[in-house]
Amino acid sequence: MRIHLLAIMTLTAVAGAGASTVSLDSCRRMAVANNKSLQIAEENIRGAAYYRKAAFSAYLPSVDFTGTYFYNQHKIELLGEDAKLPTMSFDPASGKYNYNIVTGPDGVPVKDPATGSYIPSEVAVIPKEAMSYDVHNVFAGAFTLTQPIYMGGQIRALNEIAGLTEKVAKSSRNALAQDIVYAVDDAYWQVVSLRQKKRLAESFASLVDSLLHDVRAMYDEGVATRSDVLTVEVKQNEAQIALVKVDNGLTLSRMALAQICGLPVNTVMTLSDEGLQSVATAPAPADYNMADVYARRQDLEVIRTSISLMRSREKMAIGEMLPKIALVGAYSFSNPNVNHGFEKKFGGGFNVGATLTVPLWHWGGRYNRYKAAKSATIANRLLLEDAQEKVDLQVSQARFSYEEAFKTYAMTLTNMKKADENLRQAELGFKEGVLTSDDVLRAQTAWIQAHSEKIDAEIGIRLCEVYLSKVLGELSY
């Protein structure tokens, strides 16, 4: 949050002043604060944090409500017609209950000729309407509570996955931030390089202009030829063309830097290092603790975390093959009240129980999912080994490039001093008449080449330094 605030303050200052001196650190902050990809990465971290909180809730009991309404066309009629039930009377002689049935004059029970069953002499009547219930409009609902007891370790694995997903999102964000900072440094030092080369091109053009003035004066005095004048004029045009090219390149480089920083491309920024004259630095150390480098590298951290995440997925797959136990409680109600004769009122009750699920046979599907997760873990381990080998190569190459850039810079300083002295001697010899204008032009060309190489070596050290910091995982973001 503090970095974002500083970036906003810097952006406001640049936009308000139109032209402002901006440091490399300010450019880094603005780029990190305004980069859309980094903002997406931040949202991914927030989403992963919410997912982690959601995963933790699986440990806790869940409460749900279900409500239902439906309309029935017909009533429920348990009887198709009035029911006639036979009755019984107690016989004191036998001590038993006997059915009340019709008997003939001889005392023998009479049977119904149609059905062959005895004919009751008395019946109890249940009217059809008494067993009919109005269920045209039915309302029902239930509050259900479910508490997981043992889910085969899947809830624990789910929480591990959620936490590791958030960690992966953070490491990915950090790696992206390092890439952005490196891009800012590259664009920043490109502007500084072209600004110095512009000053160099202006100085070169001034030298050629001065030489042309002297040659024209000598031509007027008859001690120089027209060819000498034309040769210097051609060099003057070349110097002007080079100045235009470097000026256009500088403008485009400033626009590229502004775009990376999240500013309008036409924003005018004066960089605090544009007046850089020398590089105070030292050769890279001879060796590094690669274990520390591996620990700092955010891209490797993503792979390491992915390996742990794959292990958790293995646990999830194993949990699919284990028994699961949960405690379930509910309060159900309905209207009509099915617990009280379909009375047209709401009524209900509680129930509590437990559920046990034991996987028995799934044709190897769940076991194969476990094997697939295990293969993914192995693949990520191999990916980590390969990435570490590449990091070893990156560090070696970056260290070699840094040392080479440092040595090159030292040699360009020597060459620049020689070119300065050579130009001085050539100009002095030209004034004394012992050297020609061609000698001076060659000395000037060598002079600008030596100074240009010094600028390239100087900026090269800066870029090699930041790249070395990046591959070592030390680049501040």
N, C-alpha and C positions, 0 to 999 in steps of 0.2 A: 504494500500500500504506500509506503514511504517513497519507493522508487517511482511509482506511478505519479505521486504528487510532485516530485522533483521534475519528472519529465514534462508534466503539464505546465509547471512554472517556466521551464526552459522554453517550451513551445510557445507560451504566451509572450515571453520576452523576445524571441526571434520574430514572431509575427508582428509584434507591436513596434519593434525598432526598425524592421525592414532589413537591416544589416547589423549583425551582431557577431562578436567573437565567441565561438563555441569550442569547447574542449572535446577531446576524444571520449571522456567519461560521459559528458552530456549527450553526445551522439548515441552512445551505447544505451543510456537510459531511455532516450526517446524511442529508439528502435525497439527495445524490449517492451516498452509500454504501449506502443502503437501497432505492433505487428499483429496482423489478423490471425496468422497461424498459431501464434503464441496465445492469443485470446481463446482460440478454439481449444488449445491444450489445457488452458485454465478451466474452461467449462467441462472438459473431460474429467479433470480432477474433481470438480464439484459433483459431477454425476456419479463418479466412482465412490465418493464419500456418502452420497445418498444410498447407493447400492449397498454399501457396507452397513449402514444403519438398518436398511431393510432386511439384510441377512441376519442381523442380530435379533430382530423381532421373531425369527423362527423359533427361538428358544422359549418364547413367552406364549401363554394360552391365547387362542384366538376366539373371539366372540362374533357370531354372525346372526343375522335375523333374516328369516324367510317369510314372506307374506304371499298368500294366494287367494284369489277369488275366481269362482267359476259358476256358470249358470247351467242348471240341468233342465232338460225339457220335461222329464217325468218325475213323479214322486216315487219314493221307494215303498213298494207294497209287498210285505213279507208273506201275505196270504192272498191267494187268488179268489177266495170266497170265505164266507163265515166258517170257522173251524168248530166242529162238534166233537168234543172229547168225552169218552166214556168215564163214568164215575165208579167209585168203589165204596163198599160198606164193610164195617167191621163185624165179623162173626165171632161172638163170645165163645161159642162152642169149640171152634177150632183155633181161636186166637189169631186169625189172619184176616186180611182184607181181601174181599172177593168182589169181582166186577158185578155191577148191577146189570143183568141181562134178562131178556124175555124168556120165560119158560112155558112149555105147553101144559095142558091139563094133567099130563103124566109127570110133570116136574122136570122134563128133559128140556135143556136149553134149545131155543129155536135159532136156526141159521138163516141168513139171507140167501135166497136161491140164486141171486145174481152174483154175489161175491164169495159166497161160502163162508162168511165170517158171522160170528154171533151178533145178534141184534141187541144193542144196549137198551135197557128200560129207562134209563135216565142219562142225559148228556149235559156237559158244561159247554156253553157256547162262547167262543171268542169271536167277536164281530170283526169283519174284514177291516173296517175303518180304524179299529184299535191298533192294528199292526201296519198302518200306513203313515209315512213320515214325509213332511214337506222339506225337500232338499233342492228346491228350485234355485235358491241363492245360498251359496256356501262360502263362508269366509274361514280361512285357516292361517295359522302362523306358528312360528317356532323360533325361540332363542336357543342357539347351540354354542356350547363351549367345548373346544378341543385343546387338550394339553398333550404335546408330544412327550413321551417318556423315553423311548429309545428308537431312533430312526436309522440304526445301522451306521452311525457316525457321519451321516450325510449333512446334518445341520452344522456340525463342527467343521467339516470340510467346506461347506458353503461359506461359512464365515471366514475361513482361511483364504478362500478364493477371492472374496470381496475385499479383504485387506490387501492382498497381493495385487489385485487389479488397481487399487488406488495407488499403490507403490509404483507399479509400472507406469501409470499415468504421470506421476510426479517425475520419475526418471526420464521419461520421454520428453516432458516439458523442459527439464534441465538440459538435455542433449540438444533440443531445438534452440534453446536460449543461447547455448554456446555457439551453435552454427550462425545464429543471427549476429552475435557479437563479433565473430570472425569476419562475417560479411561486412559489418560496419567498419571494422579496422581496415579491411582491404580497400573499401571505397574511400575511407578517410585519408589513408596514406597515398592513394592514387591522386587525390586532389592536391595533397601537399607536394607530391612529386611533380605534377604538372604545373603547379604554381611556381616552383623553383625553376623548372625548365622554361617557363614563360619569361621569368626575369633573365635567365641565361640567354634566351633567344633575343630579348631586347638588348642585352649587352653586346651580343654578337652583331646584331643589326647596327648598333652604334659604332662598333669597330669598323665594319665594312663601310658605313657612311663616312667615317673619318678618313679611311684609306681612299675612298673615291674622291673625296675633296682634295686630298694631296695629289692623286694621280691626275686629276683634271688641271690642277695648278701647274703640274709639271708638263702636261700636254700643252697648255697655253704658252709655257716657256720654251717648248720645243725639245724637251729632254725625255719625253715619253711619247709613245705612239698611240694612234687611235685604237689599235688592238688592245693595248693595255687598259684603256678606258672602258672598252666594251666588255673585256673580261671581268673587270671589277663590277660593272653595272649588272652583268648576269648574276654574279655572286650576291649583289645587293637584292635583286629580285628573289633569288632563292632564299635569302635570309628573311625577306618579308613574307614569302609563302610559308616558310617554316613557322614564323611567328603567328600567322593566321591559323595554321593547323593546330598549334599547341594551345592557342586561345580558344578555339572551338572545342578541342578536347577537354580543356579545363571547364568550360561551361557545361558540357555534357556530364562530366564527372561530378560537378556540383549538383546537377539535377539528379543523378543516380544516388548520391549520398542523401539528398533531401528525401527522395522516395523511400529509401531504406529506413530513414528516421521517422517516416510517417508524416512528413511535412509536404506542403504543396511544392511541386517540382521547380517552380520559379522563385522559391525562397532563396534569398541571398544570405549566405553564411560565410563569415571569415573565420577560418580555423586558427586556433591558438598556436598550432605548430607550423604554420605556413612560413614563418621566419626561421625555421630550424636550420642551423648552420653545421652542426656536427653531431655525431652519435657517441654517447658515452656508455659503453657496454663492455661485456667481457665474453670470452668464449664459453660455450655450453659445458656443463660438467661432463666428466669422462664416462660416468656410469650412473644408473638410476636403480632404485629399488622397484623392480617391476611389479612386485606384489602390491605396493602402494599405488602404482599407476593403474593396475587392474581395479583396485578398490575405488579410485577416483573417477574412472571412466564411466559416464552415465549410460552410454550405449551398452557397455558390458553389464552394467547393473540391470538394465532392462532384460537382458538374456538370463542373468542369474535369477532374477525374480520370476521370469517365465518358467524356469526349471522348477522352482518351488510351486508355482501355480499348477504345472502339469502333475506334480506329485499329489496335490490336493484333488485334482480331477481323478487320479487313480483311486483315492479314498472314496470319492463320490461313486465311482463305478463299483467298488467293492461293496459299498453300502446298499446298492441295488440288489445284491445277492444275500443280504442278511435280513433276519426278522425285524419287524417294526411293531412297536407297542405304543398305543395312545389312549389317554383317558378322555371319555366323551360324556358330556352332560347336556341335557336339553330341557326346556320348558315349552310344551306344545299346547296350543289352544285352537278351538274351532267354534263356529256358529253355523249350523246347529251343534249343540254339545253332544258329541258322540259318546261321551262317558255317562250321560244322564238322559237316556231315552230320546235323543235328538231334540232336546228342548231348544226353543228359539232364543237362546242366550249364549253368550261366550262362556266357555269353560275349558279347563285343561288341567295339566299336571306335570310334575317333574319326572325325569328318568335319568339314571346314571349308569354308565357301563364302561367297558374297556374293549378295545379292538386289538387284535393280533393278526398281522399279515406275515405269512411265511412263504417266500418264493420257493416253488418246487421245481418246475420245469419250464424253460423258455427256449429250448432248442439251441442253447449256447449263445444266445443273443447278448445277454448281459456280461457273460465272461469275455466275449469278443470285444465288447466295448471297453472292458478293463484292459485287455491286451493292447487295444488301439491307444488308450491313454498312456500306457507304459511305453509304447513305441514313440509317442510324441515326446515323452520325457527324455528318452535316449537321444532323439534327434536334437533336442535343445542342448543337451550336454555336448554333443559333437559340434553344434553351432558355436557354443562358447569356446571350445578348444580352438576352433578355426579362427574365431574373432580375436582371441588372445595372441595367436601366432601373427595375425595381421597387425595387431597393435605393436608387437615387438618390431616388426618391419617398419611401421610408421615412425616409431620413436627413433630407430636407427637412422632412417632417412632424414627425419626432421633435424636430428642432432648434426648429421653430416652437412646438410644444407645450411644450417646456422653457422657452423664453423667455417664452411666455404665462403658464405657471405661476409663473415667477419674478416677473413683473409683477403677477399676481393676488395673490400672497402679499404683496408690498409694499403693495398697496392695502388688503388685509384688515387689515394692521397699523394703517393709518391709520383704517379704519372701526372697528376694535376700540377704539382709543383714544377715538374720538368716542362710541362706545356706552358705554364706561365712564364718561365724563364726563356723558353724557346721563342715565345711571342715577343717578349721584351727585346731579345737579341735581334729578331727579325725586323721589328719596327725601327730599332736603332740603326741596323745595317741599311735599311731602306732609306732612312733620312740621310745617312752618310754616303749613299749612292753605291754601296758595294753589293746590295741585294735588290732584286726586282720585286715588282708587285706580286708576281706569282709566288715568290718565296713567302711574302707576308700572308697571302691568302692560304697557303698550305699551313703556315703556323697558326692562323686563326681557326682553320678547320680542325687542326689537331687540338687546339685549345678548347673549342666548344665540345669536341668529342670527349676529351678527358674530363671536363666538368660534368657533362651529361652522364658519363659512366660513374662518376663519383655520386651523383644524385641517385642513380639507379641502385648502386651498391648500398647507399645510405638507407633508402626505402626498403631495399631487399632485406637488410638486417631487421628492420622493424617487422616486416611481414613474416620472416622466418622465426622471429622471436615469438610472435603471437601464435603462429602455427605450432611451434614447439610447446607452448603453454597449452594449446588445445589438445594435442595428442597425449600430453602428460596428464590431462584432466585438471589442470590448474587454472584454466582460463576463467576469470571472474565473470559471472553472469547475474 
